């Protein structure tokens, strides 16, 4: 029998490693490191200084990065990449009016999010000034396991994908109420699947209570999550379940009917 251990790993000829690393360089600019030196970029992305320099200069020539000679940072042009995705969904024309209606009727911020790896990503949002100063813009990310949006989206995953997520989730107990184990989250996801909505009460931040429902496409696949955030002292759990969820589910059905 051949020694399988000595055989080389299969090379994916369709995978462009250089392109993938370039995307990782872009993603390495975040809230903690909005600007970086060449050395910092190289270290954060496990690259040589020469490779990091080539990536940065290429991005700079394309207009996605700018430099003062010492430090590099992203430019506003990077938003074009995300806008292409949003434009393909026709969110401005189709989704936003529904979010505005919910926000104005309930007097609370309303958002739409999708699942991306371990996070939820905001793809539409109508903010209302409230008691909790949460600054979330389109493109903002939050840990999926900590949010009602994330749990709604996780509930739509096949079991194998859900188990992969649970095995890699970066569980951290941010408040006394945070579910911080795979076993507890698995049980909660099961409940979300059965009831068709999720409520997360002060697990991400004390005082923050959020409710979410799934929005389906015409093929009954979950397209994104619809969410309303409020303060626990302002909206009771009973009102959240009876009024907020009822409206969100109604609007979810209307959005499904409006989607192309």
C-alpha positions in Angstrom: 0.0 0.0 0.0 1.2 3.5 -0.8 2.3 5.7 2.1 -0.5 8.3 2.1 1.4 10.4 4.7 4.2 11.1 2.3 1.9 12.2 -0.5 1.9 16.0 -1.1 -1.2 17.9 -0.2 -3.7 18.5 -3.0 -3.2 21.9 -4.7 -6.3 23.8 -5.7 -5.4 25.1 -9.1 -8.4 27.4 -9.1 -7.4 29.2 -5.8 -5.3 32.4 -6.2 -3.3 32.6 -3.0 -2.0 36.0 -3.8 -5.4 37.4 -4.3 -6.7 35.8 -1.1 -3.8 37.3 0.9 -4.5 40.7 -0.6 -8.1 40.5 0.7 -6.7 39.5 4.1 -4.5 42.7 4.1 -7.6 44.8 3.5 -9.5 43.1 6.3 -6.6 43.5 8.7 -7.4 47.3 8.9 -10.1 47.4 11.7 -11.3 49.4 14.7 -8.2 48.5 16.7 -5.8 49.2 13.9 -7.3 51.8 11.5 -3.8 52.7 10.3 -0.6 50.6 10.3 3.1 50.9 9.4 4.6 48.5 6.9 6.1 46.4 9.7 2.7 46.2 11.5 0.9 45.1 8.3 3.5 42.4 7.7 3.3 41.1 11.3 -0.5 41.1 11.5 -0.8 39.2 8.2 2.2 36.9 8.7 4.0 38.3 5.6 7.5 39.4 4.9 8.1 43.1 4.7 8.7 42.8 0.9 5.4 41.0 0.4 3.5 43.4 2.6 5.0 46.3 0.7 3.9 44.9 -2.7 0.4 44.4 -1.4 0.1 47.9 0.0 1.6 49.7 -3.0 -0.7 47.8 -5.3 -3.7 48.7 -3.2 -2.4 52.3 -3.1 -2.2 52.5 -6.9 -5.7 51.1 -7.1 -6.9 53.9 -4.8 -8.0 51.6 -1.9 -5.1 52.6 0.5 -3.4 55.8 1.2 -0.1 56.6 3.0 1.6 59.6 4.7 4.9 58.0 4.0 5.0 56.1 7.3 1.6 54.7 7.9 -1.1 53.2 5.7 -4.9 53.3 6.0 -7.9 52.5 3.8 -9.6 55.1 1.7 -13.4 55.6 1.1 -13.0 53.8 -2.2 -13.0 50.5 -0.3 -16.8 51.1 0.2 -17.3 50.4 -3.5 -16.7 46.8 -2.8 -19.5 46.6 -0.2 -21.8 48.8 -2.3 -21.6 46.4 -5.2 -23.1 43.7 -2.9 -25.8 46.0 -1.6 -26.7 47.2 -5.0 -27.1 43.6 -6.3 -29.7 43.1 -3.6 -31.6 46.3 -4.4 -31.7 47.1 -0.7 -32.1 50.8 -1.1 -35.2 50.4 -3.2 -36.8 47.4 -1.6 -35.7 46.8 1.9 -35.1 50.3 3.4 -38.7 51.4 3.3 -39.8 48.4 5.3 -37.1 49.1 7.9 -38.2 52.7 8.1 -41.8 51.6 8.7 -40.8 49.3 11.6 -38.5 52.0 13.1 -41.1 54.7 13.0 -43.9 52.5 14.3 -42.0 51.1 17.2 -39.7 54.1 17.8 -36.7 51.8 17.8 -33.7 51.2 15.6 -34.2 48.5 12.9 -31.6 46.6 11.0 -31.0 43.8 8.5 -28.0 41.5 8.8 -26.4 38.5 7.1 -24.2 35.7 8.5 -20.5 35.9 7.5 -18.3 33.3 9.2 -18.5 33.8 13.0 -20.1 37.3 12.6 -23.3 39.0 11.5 -22.8 41.9 9.1 -25.1 44.9 8.9 -26.4 45.4 5.4 -29.2 47.9 6.1 -30.0 50.0 9.1 -32.5 52.7 10.2 -31.2 54.1 13.5 -33.3 55.8 16.1 -31.6 57.7 18.9 -32.1 55.7 22.1 -31.0 55.1 25.6 -28.0 52.9 24.5 -25.5 54.7 22.3 -24.7 51.8 20.0 -22.9 53.1 16.9 -23.5 50.5 14.2 -23.2 51.4 10.5 -23.6 49.3 7.4 -20.7 46.9 7.3 -20.4 46.7 11.1 -19.8 43.2 12.5 -20.9 41.6 15.7 -20.3 38.0 17.1 -23.2 35.9 15.8 -23.5 33.8 18.9 -24.2 36.9 21.0 -27.0 38.4 18.9 -30.6 37.6 18.1 -29.8 38.2 14.4 -27.0 35.7 14.6 -29.2 33.1 16.3 -31.9 33.4 13.7 -29.4 32.9 11.0 -27.7 30.1 12.7 -31.0 28.3 13.2 -31.3 28.2 9.4 -28.0 26.3 8.9 -27.8 22.6 8.3 -26.7 20.6 11.3 -23.2 20.0 10.0 -22.6 23.7 9.4 -24.0 24.6 12.8 -21.7 22.1 14.6 -18.7 23.6 12.7 -19.8 27.1 13.9 -20.2 25.9 17.5 -16.8 24.2 17.5 -15.1 27.4 16.4 -17.2 30.1 18.2 -15.1 32.4 20.3 -17.3 32.2 23.4 -16.8 35.0 25.9 -19.0 35.9 28.8 -19.6 39.7 28.3 -22.4 40.1 30.9 -23.8 37.8 33.6 -26.5 36.8 31.1 -24.3 35.7 28.2 -24.6 32.2 26.9 -21.0 31.2 26.8 -20.9 27.5 25.9 -21.6 25.4 22.8 -24.1 23.3 24.8 -26.2 26.3 25.9 -26.2 27.9 22.5 -27.1 24.7 20.8 -30.2 24.4 23.0 -31.1 28.0 22.3 -30.8 27.6 18.6 -33.1 24.6 18.8 -35.7 26.8 20.6 -35.3 29.5 18.0 -35.9 27.0 15.2 -39.1 25.9 16.9 -40.6 29.3 17.6 -39.3 31.2 14.5 -37.7 34.2 16.2 -35.0 35.1 18.7 -34.8 37.4 21.7 -31.4 38.2 23.2 -31.7 39.9 26.6 -28.6 41.8 27.8 -26.1 39.2 26.7 -24.1 41.5 24.5 -24.4 44.6 26.6 -26.3 45.3 29.9 -29.6 47.0 29.1 -29.7 46.0 25.4 -32.6 43.8 24.4 -32.9 42.7 20.8 -35.5 40.7 18.8 -35.1 39.2 15.4 -36.9 37.1 12.8 -35.7 35.5 9.6 -36.6 36.9 6.1 -37.1 34.3 3.4 -36.6 34.5 -0.3 -39.2 33.1 -2.7 -37.6 29.6 -2.4 -38.1 29.6 1.4 -34.4 30.0 2.1 -33.4 32.4 4.8 -32.0 35.5 3.0 -31.2 37.7 6.0 -32.4 38.6 9.6 -34.6 41.5 10.5 -33.8 43.0 13.9 -35.1 45.6 16.4 -33.0 46.8 19.3 -34.3 48.5 22.4 -33.6 49.0 26.1 -34.7 46.5 28.7 -36.0 49.2 31.0 -38.2 50.6 28.1 -39.7 47.4 26.5 -40.8 44.4 28.6 -40.2 40.9 27.4 -44.0 40.5 27.1 -44.2 43.5 24.8 -41.2 42.4 22.8 -42.8 39.0 22.2 -46.4 40.2 21.5 -45.9 43.5 19.7 -42.4 43.6 18.3 -42.3 40.0 17.0 -45.7 40.2 15.5 -44.8 43.3 13.5 -41.4 41.9 12.5 -43.0 38.6 11.2 -45.7 40.5 9.3 -43.1 42.8 7.6 -40.9 39.7 7.0 -43.7 38.2 4.9 -44.2 41.4 3.0 -40.5 41.7 2.2 -40.5 38.1 0.9 -43.4 38.9 -1.4 -41.5 42.1 -2.6 -38.2 40.4 -3.3 -37.5 39.6 -6.9 
